[in-house]
Each structure stands twice: as C-alpha cells, then as structure tokens.
C-alpha cells in the first residue's frame, strides 16, 4: 500500500475547520461589545446608588449592601460563554460559523434565499436526452460539448464529460477556454468556436435557436451547443432534489422565515422544484448580478437575508447577503466568500444552525433583562435597609450563577467512552425547540 500525504496539520481540510472555529471563538459580536458597555454602566449605577444611599440614610450597612448586591458578571461572562457555546454547538451540528458577528446576524435572519443547483438539488445531474438540430448526429453534439466542458468545474459540464467518456468518445483538448458565470462556455476546439451554455449566451453571439425547440422536455435543464455560429442541438439534463430539502424548507418556514428560490435555470424548471419543496417565492433565468440585485432589493425592504449557495456564480450573492452560507461540497470561491460553511450538503444542518442562533440570541437577551431586573430590585431593597450584606452577597452570587448557567446550556455535551466504545452522551445542555440536542 502506498500513501501520499498532500497536506499536513493546519493545511488539511480538518485543520482549516479547526482554525475557522478558533478564529470564530476569538471574534467579538456586536452584542458582546454591548454586554461590556452595559456591564460598565451597571457598575457605575451601583456605585452611584451606594453614594446616594449613604447621603440619604447615613447607614453604612445599607451602603455596603447596595455595592454587594449589584453584579454584572451575568452579562459580562454569560454573553461570551453563550457565543462560544453556540459556535461549538453549531460546529458539532455540522456548520462552521466564522465569527460571533455572523452568529448574531443569523439569529436575526427573517429571509432565507436559496440557490437551486447543488443546494436544493444534488448538483449531479443526469442526461435525459440529446436533441440535435437538422442534419446533426448525436456524436457531433456530444463531442463538441465535451471538448468545450473538459476544463469546466460546473456540475453540468462534468456530467457532459462523463457522458462522453461512457460512450467511448475521444475528447479533444480545447485550444481556448473562457467561462462566463451565469451564461456558459466559449471555447475554441479544432480551430472552431464552440459555445456551450444557456440561450442567453447563444443569443448574445447571434446563434439562432428555433422556437419550441425543447417543448417535449418541460421541467428539465438544457445546455445548448453551437459550433461556428451554427446550433448543433441541446443536451437535456435533469437534476434530483435532495431528499432532506423539503424537510429543511418546512423547518425554516416553521421558524417564521421567508424562503426564496433564486436560480439561473429556466422558469419551468424553477417552478417545478419550488412546487415540490413548497416554496412560493421564485425567480428564474437569473445571472449572478441579477441575484445580487434581488438580494439588495430584499435588504432595502428591511429584510435580514441569509443566502445559501454552492457555486462560483453564487459568490457575489453570498457576499451581498448579511449572512452567506456555503454548502460543504461547493467551490472554494463559495466557501471563502461565505460566513457560514456547512460540513456536507445537508440543509437540515442549516435549519438546526438557525435554531441555535435564535436560541443564543434569546438566552443573551434573557440574561440582559434578568441582570438589570435583579440588580435594580436588589439595589432598591438594599437602599431601603431590607438586605443585610450577607443576604446581598447571596443574591449577587446566586443570580450571576443562574445567568452563567443559563448561557452554559448552549455548550455542546461530552461524549463519554466506556470500554473503548462510545456508549452515551453526557450533556448538561437542554434540548432545542424540536427536542434534539
């Protein structure tokens, strides 16, 4: 057996995941800075209340009780603990959040925008039919398309190349290769220009596509192929919807979020997938810049948007949204542009991450309100002489311990090994809203 190590340590995929989590844990969310400021204000408030108490009552015991009963550790320590626990829990659930800022924004998301190919579908489409123009053989269509797509990283291109190889066709090396996101490929093969892409690409290059050319294949994607300015035909490709996609969409909508489907595919294909998944807001035939404009419009409407995608053409939209989410099997560009990266392609992980982010936000604000409430009531009671220093200290410690333990509920549980095998999960955290850990 021969083993070749291509990457070591931090350069491996696992190492980069660890590094991303560590950087996220070191980052500071805006709510954490707010917590620090609020903790400072509480200290000043307690000292001011103590001075005022002494000036009014001249009672040293009451003054000391006022200083003792007030505490800000529930906010100052509970907030970073909640963020740290949430990022760790999300990583355990299969999502890498690149910083506390994105965790906080994820908890405020009310609109989820999804790409179709590779996100809601497998991104591993299958060729259903070869539709040739007049006097064109299927071999000519396949050879031209495979040669142009040979260097492509697009799922449709890989499918075409694999199909040509399965038919035993030799694939010529393109002399020139250029890819336009959202349109297709312009290549030179054997001295002739070959175009492979959607109708927009061919119309842009003045290649005529007969009307009703693909009326027999509704609901499927089609890649048009032209050589030397003449249409050779189209390759009809259909992708399969991920089995967990419908459940994930229902989970997202159950949180009260709006789901939007944006795709570069035809309207017929988009509506077919959207109907299967229960998505009512659909926009099709979009170029990458069109997706950006659509997201900008949603942001201007006051929506907090999370964009989920996996391809190079999704990268601009991922950057434009408040939170960009990349599928784990997506392109390097998409993963680098995203704020959250799913480990794998399970959209249920994203739905679970949304729940974690929302729960984190609720816990942090509960700590805020609880700390302010306890401190206010405690200071008033102490100032009125109803709390002695010992009871004030008990209230101080008990309340802060309560708020810190409230944040600690987000910490992921430990896996307990007995006899060399994992037998149980010991967890001090409470379940999410759906009962899962």
N, C-alpha and C positions, 0 to 999 in steps of 0.2 A: 504494500500500500504506500502510495506517495502522497504526501500532504504539502501543500504550498500555502504559506501564510502571506496574504496580500496586505493585511493591515494588523497593527498591534496596538493594544492598550486603548488610549484615547482616540485613535484614528479609526477604530472599528465602529460599526453601527451602534453596538451596545454602549461603547464608550461615549459616543456622541449623545446618546439618550441620557446617560448619567450626567454628562456635562450640562445638557439643557435643563435638566431638573435642578441641578445645583445652582445654576445661574438664576433660574426662576425663584428658587428659595431665597436667594440673596437680594432679589429685587424688592422694591417697595411700591406697594399700590397706593393710589391717592387716599384711600380710606385709612391706610396705615399712617400717613402723614397727618390726616385729620385726627386720628386717635392720639398721636403725640401732642398735637396742639391742645386738644380737649383735656388731656391729662394735665398739661401745664396750667390750663385755666382753672381746673378743679383744685390744684394746689394753691394757686393764688386766692381762689374763692374761700378755701378753708382757712388760710392764714388771715384773710381779711375778716372772715366771720369770727375768728378767735379774738382778734383785736377788738372788734365791735362788742363781742360778748363781755370781754374784760372791762371795757369802758363803761358799759351799761350796768353790769352786775357786780363788778369788782370781786368775782368769785373765781379763784384760781383753778379749783377743781373743774368747774364748768368749762373754763377756757381750755384746759388740758384735754378734756373730753371732746371738745369740738375739733381740736387738732388731730386726736387719735382716731375718731370715728370716720373721718373723711379718707378716702383712698381712691387711687386712680389705676392701680395695678390691673384691675379687671379689664380696663380699656388698653392700657399701655402694653400689658403682657398678653392679654387674651386675643387681641387683633392679629399680631404676627403669628401667634400659635394657630389661630383659625386658618390663616392663609397658608401657613406651612403644612398643616394637616390636610387642607383641601387639595393642594398641589400634589402631595404624596398620595392621597386617596385617588385622585384623578389618574396619576401615573399607574397605580395599581389596577385601576379600571381599564387602562389601555389608551390614555390620552395624555400627551405631554403638553402642558401649558407653559409657555415660555416666560411668564412673569406674572407678578401679582396684579399688574395693571390689566392684563388680559383676563385674569380670573374675575376681577371686579366687573369689567365690561361684559363678560359672558353672563354674569348674574343679572345684568340689566337688559339683555337682549330680548327684543319682542318680535323680531322678524328674522327668519332663517331662509336664506337664499341658497338653492342647491343647483349645482350643475347636473347634467344627466349622465353622459358617458363616463364610466369609471367611478361614478359616485353613487347614483341610484341603480346603475346597471353594472354588470361585471367588467365592462371595458374590454371584453374578449369576444368581440362579435363573430358571428358565423356567416359565411357567404351562402345566400339563399338562391341566387340566380345570376346568370350572366346575360345581360340584354345587349345585343350587338346591333349596330347600325346596318344599313343595307350593304351587302357585299363585303362584310367584315366577319372573319372567322373568330371563334372564341379564343383560339390560341393567340391571335394578334392582340386582342384586348387584354388578355392576362399577361402576356409578355411585356407589353408597353407599360401597364400599370405596375407590375412587379419591379421592373427596372427603375422606374421613377421613385418608387417607395422603398427601394433597397436600403437607403440610409435614414429612413424616417423612424422616429420613435413613437409616432401616433399609433394607437391601438388598431385603427382601421388599416393603416399601412402594413403593420406586422401581420395582420390577418391575410392581406392580399399576397404578401411574400410567401407566407406559409402555404397558402393555397397553390401558388405556382410551383413550389417545391414538391408538394404532394402529387402534383400531376406530372412530375418529372421534367418540368420545363427549365431550360438553362436561363439564368438571369444575367443580363448584361449589366456591366458596371456603368452608371451614369457618368457622363463627361462633366456635367454641371448639375448642381442640386441647390434649389432655393425653396425654403418653406415660408409661407405666409400664414401666420396664425389665423384661424377662422375661415380660411379660404382653401388652401391646399398647396400643391407642389408644382413648381415649374422647373423641369429638368431637361437636359439635352442627352438623348440616347441615340447612339449611332448617327450623330450629326443632325438629328431631327428633334424639334422641340416637342416635349411631351407634357401635357397638362393633366394633373390628376387632382380632383377636388370637387367642390360643390358648384352649383350653377352660377353663383356669383363670380367665381374665378373664370369660368369659361365665357360668360357674358362680357366680362371685363376685357378679355382677349379676342372678342368678336367671333367666338365659335358658336354656331347656331345649334340650338337644341330643339328638336321638333316638339310641338305641343302634344300633351297626353302621351309622352314617351314611356312613362312608367305608371300608367293608370292601373295596370294589372297588379301592382305591388304596393298597395296602401299600407301605411304604418311601418314601413321599413326605411332605413337609411340607404342612400345611394351615392356611390362615388363615380363621378363622370370622368371619362378618359378621352383625351383628344391628342392627335399627333399631327404635326404640321398644319395646325389650324383646322383640321377636319375631325368631327366627332367619330370616335370608334365605338362608343357604347357606354354602358353603365354597369357597375357591379353592385348588385343589391345585397345589402348586409343588414342583418338583424341582430340586436343585442338582447340579452336576457336580463330581466330585472332581478336584482338581488333579493333573495327570499326574506331577508330581515328588513328590507327597505320599508315595506308597508307598515310593519310594526313600529319601526323607528319614527315614521311620519306621524302615526297615531299618538305615540308617546310625546312627540314635540307639540302637536296640536293640543294634547291633553293639558299641557302646561300653559295653555292660553297664547301660544306663539303662532304667528302667521307664517305659513310655508309658501315659498315662491320658487317656481322652477324656471330657470333661465338656461337656454340651450342654443347651440348653433345648428341643431338639426331642424328638419322641416316641421311645419306646424302639425302635420298629420301624425308624425312620429311622436312629437312632444305631447300632443293631446292624448294619444293612446297610452303613453306611460303615465301621464298625470291622472288619467281616469282610473287606471289600475291602482295607483297609490293614494288616491283621494285628495289630490292637490287641485285646487280650483284656479289659482293664480299662475298662469303660464305665459311665457314669452318665448317665441321660437325664431329661428333664422337670424340669430344674433351673432355679430362679430365680437371679438374681445372688447373693443372700445364701446360697443353697444351695451355690454354687460356693465361696464364701468358707469356709463351714463344712467342706466337703470338703478344701480345702487346709489349713485349720487342723488337721484330723484327721491329715493326712499329716505335717505339721510336728511334731505331738505324738508321732508314731510314730518320730521321729528322721530323717525324710527331708529332704533338701535339695532344694527344689522350684523348678523354673522353669515359669512359666505363660506360654503363648503364646496371644494373642488379638488381636482387632482392633476390637471394638465398644464402645459406651458401657457395655453391661451386663457387659463383661469388666474394666472399670477397677478395681472393688473387688478382684477376684481377682488382678489384676496387682500391686496394692499389697500384698496379703496374702502372696504368694509371696516367697521370698528373692530371686528374680530374675524380674522381669516383662519379657516380650518382646512387643513390638507389631509387627504387620505394617505395612509402609510405607504401604499403602493404607487403613489403619484410620482410625478417627475421631481428631480432635485430642485428645479426652479420653484415649483409649487410649495415644496416643503420649506425652502428657505424663505419664501415670501409670507408664509402663514405664521400666525401667532399661536395656533394650537395644531399639533400633529397627532393624528390617530394612528396607533400602532396596529396596522392591519386595515381592513376595509369594512369593518362592522359599524354601520351607522348607529346601532344601539349604544355603542360606546360614547358617541357624541351626545345622544339623548341623556345618558347617565351623567356625563360631564356637565350638561346643562343643569341637571338636578343638584349636583354637588355645588356648582357655582351659586345657584339660587339659595341653597340651604346655608352656604357660607355667609352670604350677604345678610340673611335673616338672623343668623347667630350673632354676627358682629353688631348689627343694629340693636338686637336684644340686649347685648352687653352694654352698649352705649346708654340706652334708656334705663336699664336696671341700675347701672352705676350712678348715673345722675340722680335717679329717684332715691336710692338708698342713701347717698351722700347728703342730699337735700333734707330728707326726713331726719336722718341721724344728727345733722348739724343743728336743726331746729330743736330736737329733743334735748340734745346736749346743752344748747344755749339756755334752754328753759330749766336746766338743772335736773332733768329726768333721767340722765345717763351718768353713771359714775365712770371713771377711767377704765376700770376693769371690764364693765359691760360694753363700753365703747370699743375697746380693743377686740372683744369677742365679735361684735357686729362687723368691725373692719375686716378681720381675718376671715370670718365665715362668708361674708358677701363676696370678697375677692376670690376666695377659693371656689365659690359657686360659679362665678363668671369664667374663671380659668378652666374649670372642669366642663363648663358648657362649650367652650372652644375645643377642648380636648376630645369631644365626641367626634370631631372630624378626623382625628388621627386614624390611619389605617391600622387594622388589627395585626397581631403577630401570628405567624404560622408556627405551631408547636410540633416538634418532631419527637416521636417516641419509637424506639426500636429501629431507627434508620428510615422510617417512613413517616409521611405527613398524615397525622391521624385526626387532627382537629384544628380549628382556628379559634384562638383565644382573643376575643375582641372586647374592648371597653367602650366601643362606639355604638351609638344607637342606629337603627336601620333608617334607610331613606324612606321617602313617602310611599314607595311601592313595596316596602318590606324587605328590600335587598340590602346587602352590606357592601 
